[in-house]
């Protein structure tokens, strides 16, 4: 017998019991319900699936403007991709080793980083402008620098080149 329905009925009708049990400060006037998201479409900027099943997926998002929803969207995408790559049947086996999903957001610069970033320590936060400065020091002749020049060179410099 599935236990979810029993917990649902018990704590939906008596949320103060759940507050008492867990210590989670559920507001007094909250209404409990069960919800289903019928249709959800999430687009990923770039995903790598290694051939080795022991290796994690890698999900990258490129963010060149300020958006407070970026980390929630990435976390949702990570969870959906994790679910897609680990079947329900496999997850119920104790010996199963789930395939993980690593995430990274490449911001144009630190100015696009939302103030909520500390709440998401598992998401890598990288800054294209800083990465390009480091690349220029290490490999000044890298063709990647030329390909990325619109992101770091002044428009007048690009026009003259």
C-alpha positions in Angstrom: 0.0 0.0 0.0 1.3 3.5 -0.9 1.9 5.6 2.2 1.7 9.0 0.4 -2.1 9.3 0.5 -2.1 8.5 4.3 0.4 11.3 5.0 -1.4 13.6 2.6 -4.7 13.2 4.4 -3.2 13.3 7.9 -1.1 16.4 7.4 -3.4 18.3 5.0 -6.1 18.2 7.7 -3.7 18.9 10.5 -0.8 21.0 9.3 0.1 21.9 12.9 1.0 18.2 13.4 3.5 18.4 10.5 4.8 21.7 12.0 5.2 20.0 15.3 6.9 16.9 13.8 9.3 18.6 11.5 9.9 22.1 13.0 9.2 23.6 9.5 7.4 26.9 10.2 4.3 26.3 8.0 2.2 29.4 8.4 -1.1 29.0 10.4 -3.4 29.8 7.5 -1.8 27.6 4.9 -3.9 25.2 2.9 -2.4 21.8 1.9 -3.1 20.3 -1.5 -1.7 17.7 -3.9 -0.7 19.2 -7.3 0.3 17.8 -10.6 2.3 19.7 -13.2 0.7 18.4 -16.4 3.0 20.0 -18.9 6.4 21.3 -18.4 8.9 22.2 -21.0 12.4 23.1 -20.0 15.1 24.0 -22.6 18.7 23.5 -21.9 21.4 25.7 -23.5 23.9 22.8 -23.7 23.9 19.3 -22.3 26.7 16.7 -22.5 26.0 13.0 -21.9 29.2 11.1 -21.5 29.2 7.6 -23.0 30.5 6.2 -19.6 27.4 5.6 -17.5 29.5 6.2 -14.3 30.1 9.8 -15.4 27.6 12.6 -14.8 25.7 14.6 -17.3 26.8 18.2 -17.7 24.2 20.9 -18.1 25.4 24.4 -19.1 23.4 27.6 -19.2 24.7 30.9 -20.7 23.3 33.9 -18.9 24.2 37.3 -20.4 21.6 39.4 -18.5 20.3 39.7 -15.0 17.5 37.2 -14.1 16.4 36.2 -10.6 14.8 33.0 -11.9 18.0 31.5 -13.3 18.9 29.3 -10.4 15.4 28.0 -9.9 15.2 27.2 -13.6 18.6 25.4 -13.6 17.8 23.4 -10.5 14.5 22.4 -12.0 16.2 21.4 -15.3 18.8 19.4 -13.3 16.1 17.5 -11.4 14.2 16.8 -14.6 17.3 15.6 -16.4 18.3 13.5 -13.4 14.8 11.9 -13.4 15.0 11.2 -17.1 18.4 9.5 -16.8 17.6 7.4 -13.8 14.6 5.1 -14.2 12.1 4.7 -11.4 12.7 0.9 -11.3 16.5 1.4 -11.1 16.1 4.0 -8.3 14.3 1.5 -6.1 17.2 -0.9 -6.2 19.5 -0.5 -3.2 22.6 -1.4 -5.3 21.8 1.2 -8.0 24.2 4.1 -8.4 22.3 7.0 -9.9 23.8 9.0 -12.7 24.3 12.5 -11.5 23.8 15.9 -13.3 26.4 18.6 -12.8 25.3 22.2 -13.6 27.1 25.4 -14.4 25.9 28.9 -15.3 28.2 31.0 -17.4 27.4 34.6 -16.7 28.7 37.4 -19.0 30.1 39.1 -15.9 29.6 39.3 -12.1 27.1 42.1 -12.7 24.5 39.5 -14.0 24.8 37.3 -10.8 21.6 37.5 -8.8 21.9 38.2 -5.1 20.3 34.7 -4.3 23.3 32.9 -5.7 24.5 31.7 -2.2 21.4 29.6 -1.9 22.6 27.3 -4.7 26.1 26.1 -3.8 25.9 23.1 -6.0 25.5 25.2 -9.2 28.9 26.3 -10.6 28.9 30.0 -11.3 31.5 31.1 -13.9 32.1 34.5 -15.5 32.9 34.7 -19.2 34.8 38.0 -18.9 37.1 36.6 -16.2 37.6 33.3 -18.0 38.6 35.2 -21.1 41.2 37.2 -19.2 42.7 34.0 -17.8 42.7 32.4 -21.2 44.4 35.4 -22.7 47.2 35.1 -20.1 47.6 31.3 -20.6 47.1 31.0 -24.4 47.2 34.5 -26.1 46.9 32.9 -29.6 43.9 30.8 -28.8 41.3 30.9 -31.6 38.6 30.9 -28.9 39.7 34.5 -28.0 38.9 35.6 -31.5 35.6 33.7 -31.5 34.6 35.3 -28.2 35.9 38.8 -29.0 32.4 40.4 -29.3 32.0 39.6 -25.6 35.2 41.3 -24.4 36.4 43.8 -27.1 35.1 47.3 -27.6 33.0 47.8 -30.7 35.5 50.3 -32.1 38.3 47.7 -31.7 36.2 45.1 -33.5 35.4 47.4 -36.3 39.0 48.3 -36.9 40.1 44.6 -36.8 
